[in-house]
């Protein structure tokens, strides 16, 4: 389900502070925010796989998008947020 | 010591294929290739620390610069190469 409003605002803040550097423009192979074609195959892997990749790092993406201060549920919330806006 | 010529050509190839994406322009906080001011504090940490960061990933940098196929000594060679050209 899409994140609840309050969560969405929080997730958006995390997205802007940490994820947008690569996902905003879709650099270094990052699926671009809002790009349904880019996110389709990712979403098809299922959220657990995307959470794992976001937490551990994947290809050019560093663990937790390069922000080690993010808690697990914050990383998952921002993954949910990006999916909800790119799907 | 600066890498021997043959090594240097090999290291340059690795640099261009893997490292330049961030170090070429110095994006996402990466110390820009050839930028003595940016590399000074890094070099001051000593090569072992830089090798570790390059192998394990550090802040926005993914492990092995995002290329898991790189062997340890290839990662070290390209670190040496970047230092030699930025110091």
Backbone of each chain as nested JSON, in Angstrom:
{
  "chains": [
    {"id": "A", "residues": [
      {"number": 1, "name": "UNK", "atoms": {"N": [0.865, -1.203, 0.0], "CA": [0.0, 0.0, 0.0], "C": [0.887, 1.234, 0.0]}},
      {"number": 2, "name": "UNK", "atoms": {"N": [0.386, 2.321, -0.572], "CA": [1.153, 3.568, -0.611], "C": [1.301, 4.077, 0.824]}},
      {"number": 3, "name": "UNK", "atoms": {"N": [2.411, 4.743, 1.144], "CA": [2.631, 5.238, 2.513], "C": [1.539, 6.235, 2.915]}},
      {"number": 4, "name": "UNK", "atoms": {"N": [1.193, 6.226, 4.217], "CA": [0.199, 7.188, 4.727], "C": [0.777, 8.599, 4.579]}},
      {"number": 5, "name": "UNK", "atoms": {"N": [-0.077, 9.64, 4.499], "CA": [0.406, 11.02, 4.284], "C": [1.576, 11.4, 5.175]}},
      {"number": 6, "name": "UNK", "atoms": {"N": [1.435, 11.263, 6.498], "CA": [2.51, 11.721, 7.393], "C": [3.808, 10.995, 7.029]}},
      {"number": 7, "name": "UNK", "atoms": {"N": [3.696, 9.675, 6.801], "CA": [4.9, 8.926, 6.458], "C": [5.467, 9.447, 5.14]}},
      {"number": 8, "name": "UNK", "atoms": {"N": [4.557, 9.782, 4.225], "CA": [4.993, 10.196, 2.904], "C": [5.826, 11.475, 2.98]}},
      {"number": 9, "name": "UNK", "atoms": {"N": [5.416, 12.38, 3.862], "CA": [6.179, 13.635, 3.99], "C": [7.56, 13.321, 4.564]}},
      {"number": 10, "name": "UNK", "atoms": {"N": [7.58, 12.373, 5.508], "CA": [8.862, 12.008, 6.128], "C": [9.741, 11.316, 5.084]}},
      {"number": 11, "name": "UNK", "atoms": {"N": [9.119, 10.442, 4.321], "CA": [9.89, 9.712, 3.309], "C": [10.419, 10.667, 2.253]}},
      {"number": 12, "name": "UNK", "atoms": {"N": [9.586, 11.657, 1.917], "CA": [10.016, 12.62, 0.904], "C": [11.256, 13.376, 1.386]}},
      {"number": 13, "name": "UNK", "atoms": {"N": [11.274, 13.684, 2.685], "CA": [12.416, 14.409, 3.246], "C": [13.685, 13.555, 3.123]}},
      {"number": 14, "name": "UNK", "atoms": {"N": [13.53, 12.275, 3.42], "CA": [14.685, 11.367, 3.327], "C": [15.117, 11.258, 1.872]}},
      {"number": 15, "name": "UNK", "atoms": {"N": [14.114, 11.13, 1.005], "CA": [14.422, 11.02, -0.43], "C": [15.258, 12.218, -0.887]}},
      {"number": 16, "name": "UNK", "atoms": {"N": [14.81, 13.395, -0.5], "CA": [15.518, 14.606, -0.968], "C": [16.914, 14.719, -0.379]}},
      {"number": 17, "name": "UNK", "atoms": {"N": [17.045, 14.295, 0.881], "CA": [18.347, 14.464, 1.548], "C": [19.355, 13.423, 1.085]}},
      {"number": 18, "name": "UNK", "atoms": {"N": [18.89, 12.241, 0.789], "CA": [19.836, 11.145, 0.539], "C": [19.74, 10.542, -0.857]}},
      {"number": 19, "name": "UNK", "atoms": {"N": [18.511, 10.307, -1.34], "CA": [18.362, 9.483, -2.553], "C": [18.417, 10.289, -3.843]}},
      {"number": 20, "name": "UNK", "atoms": {"N": [17.97, 11.54, -3.736], "CA": [17.773, 12.33, -4.956], "C": [19.078, 12.568, -5.717]}},
      {"number": 21, "name": "UNK", "atoms": {"N": [20.18, 12.565, -4.996], "CA": [21.479, 12.849, -5.644], "C": [21.66, 11.952, -6.873]}},
      {"number": 22, "name": "UNK", "atoms": {"N": [21.21, 10.69, -6.765], "CA": [21.354, 9.777, -7.915], "C": [20.002, 9.493, -8.571]}},
      {"number": 23, "name": "UNK", "atoms": {"N": [18.944, 9.264, -7.767], "CA": [17.664, 8.891, -8.341], "C": [16.941, 10.067, -8.986]}},
      {"number": 24, "name": "UNK", "atoms": {"N": [17.287, 11.279, -8.577], "CA": [16.617, 12.452, -9.144], "C": [16.877, 12.558, -10.637]}},
      {"number": 25, "name": "UNK", "atoms": {"N": [18.124, 12.38, -11.0], "CA": [18.469, 12.502, -12.418], "C": [18.679, 11.118, -13.037]}},
      {"number": 26, "name": "UNK", "atoms": {"N": [18.681, 10.084, -12.205], "CA": [18.907, 8.738, -12.726], "C": [20.339, 8.535, -13.183]}},
      {"number": 27, "name": "UNK", "atoms": {"N": [21.297, 9.023, -12.395], "CA": [22.706, 8.859, -12.795], "C": [23.239, 7.515, -12.298]}},
      {"number": 28, "name": "UNK", "atoms": {"N": [24.372, 7.107, -12.828], "CA": [25.085, 5.889, -12.397], "C": [24.171, 4.665, -12.4]}},
      {"number": 29, "name": "UNK", "atoms": {"N": [23.203, 4.654, -13.321], "CA": [22.343, 3.482, -13.443], "C": [21.176, 3.466, -12.484]}},
      {"number": 30, "name": "UNK", "atoms": {"N": [21.046, 4.499, -11.656], "CA": [19.933, 4.519, -10.696], "C": [18.616, 4.724, -11.443]}},
      {"number": 31, "name": "UNK", "atoms": {"N": [17.592, 3.926, -11.123], "CA": [16.282, 4.144, -11.759], "C": [15.767, 5.529, -11.379]}},
      {"number": 32, "name": "UNK", "atoms": {"N": [15.416, 6.309, -12.405], "CA": [15.038, 7.687, -12.158], "C": [13.687, 7.795, -11.464]}},
      {"number": 33, "name": "UNK", "atoms": {"N": [13.646, 8.668, -10.442], "CA": [12.406, 8.898, -9.69], "C": [11.272, 9.253, -10.645]}},
      {"number": 34, "name": "UNK", "atoms": {"N": [10.154, 8.504, -10.549], "CA": [8.993, 8.814, -11.391], "C": [8.999, 8.11, -12.738]}},
      {"number": 35, "name": "UNK", "atoms": {"N": [10.093, 7.425, -13.043], "CA": [10.229, 6.778, -14.355], "C": [9.661, 5.354, -14.294]}},
      {"number": 36, "name": "UNK", "atoms": {"N": [8.422, 5.215, -14.741], "CA": [7.734, 3.917, -14.622], "C": [8.496, 2.817, -15.357]}},
      {"number": 37, "name": "UNK", "atoms": {"N": [9.023, 3.153, -16.544], "CA": [9.718, 2.12, -17.341], "C": [10.956, 1.618, -16.595]}},
      {"number": 38, "name": "UNK", "atoms": {"N": [11.639, 2.534, -15.931], "CA": [12.858, 2.131, -15.22], "C": [12.517, 1.319, -13.974]}},
      {"number": 39, "name": "UNK", "atoms": {"N": [11.439, 1.718, -13.306], "CA": [11.101, 1.045, -12.039], "C": [10.335, -0.267, -12.246]}},
      {"number": 40, "name": "UNK", "atoms": {"N": [9.663, -0.421, -13.367], "CA": [8.862, -1.641, -13.592], "C": [9.63, -2.909, -13.249]}},
      {"number": 41, "name": "UNK", "atoms": {"N": [10.781, -3.136, -13.894], "CA": [11.529, -4.383, -13.626], "C": [12.01, -4.467, -12.179]}},
      {"number": 42, "name": "UNK", "atoms": {"N": [12.256, -3.338, -11.594], "CA": [12.681, -3.36, -10.179], "C": [11.513, -3.772, -9.271]}},
      {"number": 43, "name": "UNK", "atoms": {"N": [10.39, -3.125, -9.493], "CA": [9.227, -3.43, -8.66], "C": [8.847, -4.901, -8.82]}},
      {"number": 44, "name": "UNK", "atoms": {"N": [9.08, -5.414, -10.033], "CA": [8.72, -6.814, -10.302], "C": [9.526, -7.776, -9.429]}},
      {"number": 45, "name": "UNK", "atoms": {"N": [10.683, -7.322, -8.941], "CA": [11.5, -8.192, -8.075], "C": [10.844, -8.376, -6.712]}},
      {"number": 46, "name": "UNK", "atoms": {"N": [9.94, -7.458, -6.385], "CA": [9.282, -7.548, -5.068], "C": [9.972, -6.665, -4.05]}},
      {"number": 47, "name": "UNK", "atoms": {"N": [9.198, -6.098, -3.142], "CA": [9.759, -5.159, -2.167], "C": [10.872, -5.748, -1.312]}},
      {"number": 48, "name": "UNK", "atoms": {"N": [10.743, -6.993, -0.848], "CA": [11.841, -7.507, -0.01], "C": [13.208, -7.4, -0.702]}},
      {"number": 49, "name": "UNK", "atoms": {"N": [13.235, -7.683, -2.001], "CA": [14.513, -7.622, -2.726], "C": [14.997, -6.177, -2.799]}},
      {"number": 50, "name": "UNK", "atoms": {"N": [14.038, -5.255, -3.011], "CA": [14.434, -3.843, -3.112], "C": [14.901, -3.314, -1.758]}},
      {"number": 51, "name": "UNK", "atoms": {"N": [14.234, -3.752, -0.698], "CA": [14.682, -3.331, 0.643], "C": [16.114, -3.816, 0.878]}},
      {"number": 52, "name": "UNK", "atoms": {"N": [16.361, -5.07, 0.533], "CA": [17.7, -5.642, 0.756], "C": [18.755, -4.857, -0.021]}},
      {"number": 53, "name": "UNK", "atoms": {"N": [18.447, -4.584, -1.284], "CA": [19.42, -3.833, -2.105], "C": [19.666, -2.445, -1.54]}},
      {"number": 54, "name": "UNK", "atoms": {"N": [18.584, -1.793, -1.065], "CA": [18.733, -0.43, -0.534], "C": [19.533, -0.45, 0.771]}},
      {"number": 55, "name": "UNK", "atoms": {"N": [19.315, -1.464, 1.575], "CA": [20.009, -1.535, 2.879], "C": [21.475, -1.927, 2.714]}},
      {"number": 56, "name": "UNK", "atoms": {"N": [21.721, -2.912, 1.841], "CA": [23.087, -3.437, 1.719], "C": [23.918, -2.759, 0.647]}},
      {"number": 57, "name": "UNK", "atoms": {"N": [23.245, -2.023, -0.23], "CA": [23.964, -1.473, -1.38], "C": [23.827, -2.441, -2.535]}},
      {"number": 58, "name": "UNK", "atoms": {"N": [23.879, -1.895, -3.718], "CA": [23.663, -2.738, -4.907], "C": [24.289, -2.043, -6.098]}},
      {"number": 59, "name": "UNK", "atoms": {"N": [25.218, -2.735, -6.789], "CA": [25.955, -2.128, -7.918], "C": [26.561, -0.798, -7.466]}},
      {"number": 60, "name": "UNK", "atoms": {"N": [26.211, 0.325, -8.108], "CA": [26.847, 1.605, -7.774], "C": [26.269, 2.231, -6.502]}},
      {"number": 61, "name": "UNK", "atoms": {"N": [25.166, 1.637, -5.981], "CA": [24.507, 2.241, -4.809], "C": [25.175, 1.788, -3.518]}},
      {"number": 62, "name": "UNK", "atoms": {"N": [25.623, 2.766, -2.698], "CA": [26.204, 2.393, -1.413], "C": [25.101, 1.988, -0.43]}},
      {"number": 63, "name": "UNK", "atoms": {"N": [25.488, 1.253, 0.624], "CA": [24.48, 0.852, 1.618], "C": [23.69, 2.063, 2.124]}},
      {"number": 64, "name": "UNK", "atoms": {"N": [22.39, 1.887, 2.271], "CA": [21.487, 2.944, 2.76], "C": [21.646, 4.24, 1.955]}},
      {"number": 65, "name": "UNK", "atoms": {"N": [21.949, 4.084, 0.677], "CA": [22.085, 5.23, -0.216], "C": [23.219, 6.151, 0.183]}},
      {"number": 66, "name": "UNK", "atoms": {"N": [24.132, 5.627, 1.036], "CA": [25.275, 6.445, 1.459], "C": [25.027, 7.169, 2.761]}},
      {"number": 67, "name": "UNK", "atoms": {"N": [23.871, 6.922, 3.395], "CA": [23.579, 7.592, 4.667], "C": [23.429, 6.54, 5.769]}},
      {"number": 68, "name": "UNK", "atoms": {"N": [24.557, 6.207, 6.423], "CA": [24.531, 5.143, 7.428], "C": [23.627, 5.457, 8.622]}},
      {"number": 69, "name": "UNK", "atoms": {"N": [23.235, 6.743, 8.747], "CA": [22.39, 7.122, 9.892], "C": [20.944, 6.686, 9.687]}},
      {"number": 70, "name": "UNK", "atoms": {"N": [20.583, 6.314, 8.473], "CA": [19.186, 5.918, 8.24], "C": [18.883, 4.588, 8.905]}},
      {"number": 71, "name": "UNK", "atoms": {"N": [17.753, 4.547, 9.626], "CA": [17.337, 3.287, 10.261], "C": [16.708, 2.4, 9.196]}},
      {"number": 72, "name": "UNK", "atoms": {"N": [16.639, 1.12, 9.461], "CA": [16.066, 0.183, 8.484], "C": [14.674, 0.626, 8.024]}},
      {"number": 73, "name": "UNK", "atoms": {"N": [13.823, 0.998, 8.982], "CA": [12.446, 1.315, 8.551], "C": [12.39, 2.627, 7.778]}},
      {"number": 74, "name": "UNK", "atoms": {"N": [13.396, 3.498, 7.979], "CA": [13.438, 4.721, 7.177], "C": [13.82, 4.375, 5.733]}},
      {"number": 75, "name": "UNK", "atoms": {"N": [14.766, 3.441, 5.601], "CA": [15.176, 3.03, 4.25], "C": [13.984, 2.38, 3.541]}},
      {"number": 76, "name": "UNK", "atoms": {"N": [13.272, 1.527, 4.268], "CA": [12.115, 0.862, 3.65], "C": [11.037, 1.871, 3.291]}},
      {"number": 77, "name": "UNK", "atoms": {"N": [10.835, 2.875, 4.16], "CA": [9.792, 3.879, 3.897], "C": [10.118, 4.668, 2.632]}},
      {"number": 78, "name": "UNK", "atoms": {"N": [11.406, 4.979, 2.443], "CA": [11.739, 5.79, 1.263], "C": [11.705, 4.927, -0.004]}},
      {"number": 79, "name": "UNK", "atoms": {"N": [11.985, 3.62, 0.143], "CA": [11.815, 2.715, -1.009], "C": [10.335, 2.675, -1.386]}},
      {"number": 80, "name": "UNK", "atoms": {"N": [9.468, 2.518, -0.367], "CA": [8.013, 2.51, -0.628], "C": [7.59, 3.806, -1.318]}},
      {"number": 81, "name": "UNK", "atoms": {"N": [8.135, 4.894, -0.823], "CA": [7.786, 6.216, -1.365], "C": [8.185, 6.316, -2.84]}},
      {"number": 82, "name": "UNK", "atoms": {"N": [9.399, 5.887, -3.141], "CA": [9.881, 5.988, -4.521], "C": [9.071, 5.087, -5.441]}},
      {"number": 83, "name": "UNK", "atoms": {"N": [8.737, 3.902, -4.941], "CA": [7.92, 2.981, -5.744], "C": [6.544, 3.595, -5.996]}},
      {"number": 84, "name": "UNK", "atoms": {"N": [5.957, 4.14, -4.916], "CA": [4.602, 4.694, -5.049], "C": [4.584, 5.821, -6.081]}},
      {"number": 85, "name": "UNK", "atoms": {"N": [5.679, 6.533, -6.203], "CA": [5.723, 7.663, -7.131], "C": [6.297, 7.266, -8.502]}},
      {"number": 86, "name": "UNK", "atoms": {"N": [6.647, 6.016, -8.641], "CA": [7.303, 5.633, -9.906], "C": [6.673, 4.377, -10.492]}},
      {"number": 87, "name": "UNK", "atoms": {"N": [5.399, 4.217, -10.22], "CA": [4.807, 2.912, -10.558], "C": [3.439, 3.08, -11.19]}}
    ]},
    {"id": "B", "residues": [
      {"number": 1, "name": "UNK", "atoms": {"N": [55.639, 4.45, -3.833], "CA": [56.284, 4.746, -5.13], "C": [55.206, 4.788, -6.203]}},
      {"number": 2, "name": "UNK", "atoms": {"N": [55.388, 5.63, -7.218], "CA": [54.395, 5.7, -8.306], "C": [54.41, 4.368, -9.048]}},
      {"number": 3, "name": "UNK", "atoms": {"N": [53.224, 3.972, -9.585], "CA": [53.137, 2.67, -10.276], "C": [54.075, 2.634, -11.493]}},
      {"number": 4, "name": "UNK", "atoms": {"N": [54.621, 1.451, -11.804], "CA": [55.491, 1.298, -12.98], "C": [54.658, 1.568, -14.238]}},
      {"number": 5, "name": "UNK", "atoms": {"N": [55.261, 1.964, -15.36], "CA": [54.511, 2.311, -16.584], "C": [53.439, 1.293, -16.95]}},
      {"number": 6, "name": "UNK", "atoms": {"N": [53.825, 0.008, -17.108], "CA": [52.842, -0.989, -17.553], "C": [51.662, -0.99, -16.584]}},
      {"number": 7, "name": "UNK", "atoms": {"N": [51.97, -0.98, -15.284], "CA": [50.883, -0.975, -14.302], "C": [50.03, 0.271, -14.473]}},
      {"number": 8, "name": "UNK", "atoms": {"N": [50.713, 1.387, -14.753], "CA": [49.999, 2.65, -14.821], "C": [48.969, 2.632, -15.949]}},
      {"number": 9, "name": "UNK", "atoms": {"N": [49.342, 2.005, -17.071], "CA": [48.384, 1.947, -18.188], "C": [47.194, 1.089, -17.779]}},
      {"number": 10, "name": "UNK", "atoms": {"N": [47.49, -0.001, -17.063], "CA": [46.42, -0.906, -16.629], "C": [45.53, -0.175, -15.617]}},
      {"number": 11, "name": "UNK", "atoms": {"N": [46.152, 0.545, -14.705], "CA": [45.392, 1.266, -13.681], "C": [44.541, 2.355, -14.33]}},
      {"number": 12, "name": "UNK", "atoms": {"N": [45.101, 2.979, -15.359], "CA": [44.345, 4.043, -16.03], "C": [43.083, 3.475, -16.664]}},
      {"number": 13, "name": "UNK", "atoms": {"N": [43.217, 2.253, -17.216], "CA": [42.067, 1.618, -17.848], "C": [40.985, 1.355, -16.804]}},
      {"number": 14, "name": "UNK", "atoms": {"N": [41.397, 0.876, -15.633], "CA": [40.429, 0.598, -14.558], "C": [39.803, 1.911, -14.109]}},
      {"number": 15, "name": "UNK", "atoms": {"N": [40.655, 2.931, -13.973], "CA": [40.148, 4.241, -13.553], "C": [39.04, 4.709, -14.495]}},
      {"number": 16, "name": "UNK", "atoms": {"N": [39.328, 4.612, -15.778], "CA": [38.346, 5.142, -16.745], "C": [37.061, 4.318, -16.746]}},
      {"number": 17, "name": "UNK", "atoms": {"N": [37.21, 2.998, -16.582], "CA": [36.033, 2.127, -16.669], "C": [35.17, 2.208, -15.414]}},
      {"number": 18, "name": "UNK", "atoms": {"N": [35.79, 2.398, -14.269], "CA": [35.038, 2.286, -13.012], "C": [35.029, 3.554, -12.166]}},
      {"number": 19, "name": "UNK", "atoms": {"N": [36.172, 4.216, -12.045], "CA": [36.281, 5.287, -11.03], "C": [35.872, 6.662, -11.561]}},
      {"number": 20, "name": "UNK", "atoms": {"N": [36.087, 6.842, -12.86], "CA": [35.938, 8.186, -13.423], "C": [34.507, 8.717, -13.303]}},
      {"number": 21, "name": "UNK", "atoms": {"N": [33.546, 7.802, -13.274], "CA": [32.14, 8.226, -13.218], "C": [31.933, 9.238, -12.084]}},
      {"number": 22, "name": "UNK", "atoms": {"N": [32.606, 9.017, -10.936], "CA": [32.469, 9.949, -9.805], "C": [33.728, 10.79, -9.621]}},
      {"number": 23, "name": "UNK", "atoms": {"N": [34.916, 10.169, -9.727], "CA": [36.14, 10.915, -9.444], "C": [36.529, 11.871, -10.57]}},
      {"number": 24, "name": "UNK", "atoms": {"N": [36.014, 11.61, -11.77], "CA": [36.371, 12.472, -12.889], "C": [35.871, 13.884, -12.669]}},
      {"number": 25, "name": "UNK", "atoms": {"N": [34.63, 13.984, -12.254], "CA": [34.047, 15.315, -12.023], "C": [34.001, 15.635, -10.536]}},
      {"number": 26, "name": "UNK", "atoms": {"N": [34.318, 14.649, -9.702], "CA": [34.277, 14.89, -8.254], "C": [32.855, 15.043, -7.751]}},
      {"number": 27, "name": "UNK", "atoms": {"N": [31.941, 14.184, -8.26], "CA": [30.552, 14.281, -7.789], "C": [30.364, 13.483, -6.495]}},
      {"number": 28, "name": "UNK", "atoms": {"N": [29.252, 13.703, -5.823], "CA": [28.861, 12.95, -4.621], "C": [29.982, 12.925, -3.572]}},
      {"number": 29, "name": "UNK", "atoms": {"N": [30.769, 14.002, -3.526], "CA": [31.805, 14.088, -2.501], "C": [33.093, 13.372, -2.853]}},
      {"number": 30, "name": "UNK", "atoms": {"N": [33.153, 12.768, -4.034], "CA": [34.384, 12.058, -4.4], "C": [35.496, 13.06, -4.656]}},
      {"number": 31, "name": "UNK", "atoms": {"N": [36.704, 12.798, -4.116], "CA": [37.821, 13.712, -4.394], "C": [38.135, 13.667, -5.891]}},
      {"number": 32, "name": "UNK", "atoms": {"N": [38.153, 14.843, -6.486], "CA": [38.304, 14.917, -7.933], "C": [39.703, 14.52, -8.382]}},
      {"number": 33, "name": "UNK", "atoms": {"N": [39.763, 13.697, -9.42], "CA": [41.03, 13.23, -9.988], "C": [41.913, 14.424, -10.328]}},
      {"number": 34, "name": "UNK", "atoms": {"N": [43.156, 14.432, -9.791], "CA": [44.099, 15.516, -10.096], "C": [43.998, 16.702, -9.161]}},
      {"number": 35, "name": "UNK", "atoms": {"N": [43.016, 16.685, -8.263], "CA": [42.799, 17.82, -7.357], "C": [43.616, 17.641, -6.078]}},
      {"number": 36, "name": "UNK", "atoms": {"N": [44.781, 18.297, -6.049], "CA": [45.707, 18.096, -4.914], "C": [45.056, 18.476, -3.589]}},
      {"number": 37, "name": "UNK", "atoms": {"N": [44.291, 19.576, -3.607], "CA": [43.681, 20.039, -2.345], "C": [42.696, 19.007, -1.816]}},
      {"number": 38, "name": "UNK", "atoms": {"N": [41.959, 18.378, -2.731], "CA": [40.96, 17.398, -2.287], "C": [41.65, 16.123, -1.793]}},
      {"number": 39, "name": "UNK", "atoms": {"N": [42.723, 15.757, -2.458], "CA": [43.382, 14.482, -2.115], "C": [44.327, 14.592, -0.926]}},
      {"number": 40, "name": "UNK", "atoms": {"N": [44.814, 15.787, -0.652], "CA": [45.778, 15.948, 0.449], "C": [45.338, 15.264, 1.732]}},
      {"number": 41, "name": "UNK", "atoms": {"N": [44.16, 15.622, 2.255], "CA": [43.715, 15.019, 3.52], "C": [43.488, 13.516, 3.405]}},
      {"number": 42, "name": "UNK", "atoms": {"N": [43.14, 13.091, 2.194], "CA": [42.952, 11.639, 2.036], "C": [44.305, 10.919, 2.086]}},
      {"number": 43, "name": "UNK", "atoms": {"N": [45.245, 11.451, 1.321], "CA": [46.577, 10.823, 1.274], "C": [47.183, 10.807, 2.67]}},
      {"number": 44, "name": "UNK", "atoms": {"N": [46.848, 11.849, 3.453], "CA": [47.406, 11.943, 4.81], "C": [46.939, 10.786, 5.691]}},
      {"number": 45, "name": "UNK", "atoms": {"N": [45.817, 10.167, 5.325], "CA": [45.32, 9.028, 6.127], "C": [46.209, 7.804, 5.937]}},
      {"number": 46, "name": "UNK", "atoms": {"N": [46.969, 7.827, 4.827], "CA": [47.83, 6.671, 4.561], "C": [47.155, 5.696, 3.613]}},
      {"number": 47, "name": "UNK", "atoms": {"N": [47.95, 5.058, 2.782], "CA": [47.397, 4.163, 1.757], "C": [46.55, 3.031, 2.329]}},
      {"number": 48, "name": "UNK", "atoms": {"N": [46.978, 2.381, 3.429], "CA": [46.14, 1.288, 3.935], "C": [44.685, 1.714, 4.172]}},
      {"number": 49, "name": "UNK", "atoms": {"N": [44.512, 2.909, 4.718], "CA": [43.143, 3.377, 4.991], "C": [42.395, 3.607, 3.675]}},
      {"number": 50, "name": "UNK", "atoms": {"N": [43.123, 4.135, 2.674], "CA": [42.46, 4.395, 1.384], "C": [42.124, 3.084, 0.679]}},
      {"number": 51, "name": "UNK", "atoms": {"N": [43.029, 2.106, 0.789], "CA": [42.743, 0.799, 0.187], "C": [41.476, 0.219, 0.828]}},
      {"number": 52, "name": "UNK", "atoms": {"N": [41.417, 0.288, 2.156], "CA": [40.257, -0.272, 2.869], "C": [38.972, 0.405, 2.42]}},
      {"number": 53, "name": "UNK", "atoms": {"N": [39.008, 1.744, 2.361], "CA": [37.795, 2.467, 1.955], "C": [37.389, 2.103, 0.528]}},
      {"number": 54, "name": "UNK", "atoms": {"N": [38.379, 1.969, -0.362], "CA": [38.074, 1.651, -1.758], "C": [37.507, 0.223, -1.873]}},
      {"number": 55, "name": "UNK", "atoms": {"N": [38.041, -0.692, -1.081], "CA": [37.588, -2.09, -1.156], "C": [36.215, -2.276, -0.522]}},
      {"number": 56, "name": "UNK", "atoms": {"N": [36.018, -1.642, 0.645], "CA": [34.765, -1.857, 1.39], "C": [33.671, -0.873, 1.061]}},
      {"number": 57, "name": "UNK", "atoms": {"N": [34.053, 0.233, 0.414], "CA": [33.065, 1.3, 0.203], "C": [33.187, 2.284, 1.347]}},
      {"number": 58, "name": "UNK", "atoms": {"N": [32.855, 3.51, 1.073], "CA": [33.023, 4.563, 2.088], "C": [32.084, 5.706, 1.751]}},
      {"number": 59, "name": "UNK", "atoms": {"N": [31.207, 6.094, 2.672], "CA": [30.201, 7.144, 2.431], "C": [29.439, 6.816, 1.142]}},
      {"number": 60, "name": "UNK", "atoms": {"N": [29.463, 7.672, 0.122], "CA": [28.667, 7.443, -1.086], "C": [29.324, 6.418, -2.014]}},
      {"number": 61, "name": "UNK", "atoms": {"N": [30.589, 6.027, -1.728], "CA": [31.299, 5.115, -2.64], "C": [30.933, 3.668, -2.348]}},
      {"number": 62, "name": "UNK", "atoms": {"N": [30.452, 2.937, -3.399], "CA": [30.156, 1.523, -3.19], "C": [31.455, 0.71, -3.142]}},
      {"number": 63, "name": "UNK", "atoms": {"N": [31.411, -0.501, -2.603], "CA": [32.61, -1.341, -2.548], "C": [33.241, -1.488, -3.935]}},
      {"number": 64, "name": "UNK", "atoms": {"N": [34.545, -1.397, -3.994], "CA": [35.314, -1.53, -5.248], "C": [34.786, -0.577, -6.322]}},
      {"number": 65, "name": "UNK", "atoms": {"N": [34.31, 0.6, -5.868], "CA": [33.835, 1.608, -6.798], "C": [32.629, 1.162, -7.59]}},
      {"number": 66, "name": "UNK", "atoms": {"N": [31.975, 0.074, -7.108], "CA": [30.789, -0.404, -7.816], "C": [31.096, -1.505, -8.808]}},
      {"number": 67, "name": "UNK", "atoms": {"N": [32.347, -1.937, -8.869], "CA": [32.72, -3.002, -9.809], "C": [33.231, -4.208, -9.025]}},
      {"number": 68, "name": "UNK", "atoms": {"N": [32.309, -5.115, -8.66], "CA": [32.698, -6.261, -7.826], "C": [33.696, -7.183, -8.504]}},
      {"number": 69, "name": "UNK", "atoms": {"N": [33.859, -7.017, -9.841], "CA": [34.793, -7.909, -10.558], "C": [36.25, -7.512, -10.311]}},
      {"number": 70, "name": "UNK", "atoms": {"N": [36.48, -6.324, -9.776], "CA": [37.862, -5.893, -9.552], "C": [38.502, -6.699, -8.434]}},
      {"number": 71, "name": "UNK", "atoms": {"N": [39.718, -7.197, -8.707], "CA": [40.459, -7.93, -7.669], "C": [41.081, -6.921, -6.696]}},
      {"number": 72, "name": "UNK", "atoms": {"N": [41.409, -7.374, -5.524], "CA": [41.991, -6.48, -4.515], "C": [43.19, -5.713, -5.067]}},
      {"number": 73, "name": "UNK", "atoms": {"N": [44.089, -6.408, -5.74], "CA": [45.294, -5.686, -6.184], "C": [44.978, -4.71, -7.315]}},
      {"number": 74, "name": "UNK", "atoms": {"N": [43.885, -4.942, -8.034], "CA": [43.487, -3.973, -9.061], "C": [42.946, -2.703, -8.398]}},
      {"number": 75, "name": "UNK", "atoms": {"N": [42.186, -2.905, -7.32], "CA": [41.653, -1.752, -6.59], "C": [42.818, -0.945, -6.013]}},
      {"number": 76, "name": "UNK", "atoms": {"N": [43.785, -1.647, -5.436], "CA": [44.93, -0.945, -4.852], "C": [45.732, -0.226, -5.932]}},
      {"number": 77, "name": "UNK", "atoms": {"N": [45.878, -0.866, -7.091], "CA": [46.658, -0.244, -8.171], "C": [45.991, 1.047, -8.637]}},
      {"number": 78, "name": "UNK", "atoms": {"N": [44.654, 1.04, -8.706], "CA": [43.992, 2.251, -9.205], "C": [43.984, 3.34, -8.136]}},
      {"number": 79, "name": "UNK", "atoms": {"N": [43.978, 2.937, -6.858], "CA": [44.133, 3.937, -5.786], "C": [45.518, 4.575, -5.905]}},
      {"number": 80, "name": "UNK", "atoms": {"N": [46.554, 3.723, -6.072], "CA": [47.917, 4.252, -6.235], "C": [47.969, 5.221, -7.42]}},
      {"number": 81, "name": "UNK", "atoms": {"N": [47.323, 4.815, -8.498], "CA": [47.322, 5.616, -9.726], "C": [46.684, 6.986, -9.475]}},
      {"number": 82, "name": "UNK", "atoms": {"N": [45.528, 6.972, -8.814], "CA": [44.84, 8.24, -8.572], "C": [45.656, 9.135, -7.645]}},
      {"number": 83, "name": "UNK", "atoms": {"N": [46.27, 8.509, -6.643], "CA": [47.099, 9.296, -5.719], "C": [48.285, 9.894, -6.465]}},
      {"number": 84, "name": "UNK", "atoms": {"N": [48.933, 9.053, -7.294], "CA": [50.125, 9.523, -8.009], "C": [49.78, 10.719, -8.904]}},
      {"number": 85, "name": "UNK", "atoms": {"N": [48.537, 10.731, -9.408], "CA": [48.155, 11.825, -10.319], "C": [47.472, 12.976, -9.582]}},
      {"number": 86, "name": "UNK", "atoms": {"N": [47.329, 12.841, -8.282], "CA": [46.567, 13.885, -7.571], "C": [47.323, 14.361, -6.336]}},
      {"number": 87, "name": "UNK", "atoms": {"N": [48.61, 14.309, -6.42], "CA": [49.374, 14.548, -5.172], "C": [50.599, 15.427, -5.433]}}
    ]}
  ]
}
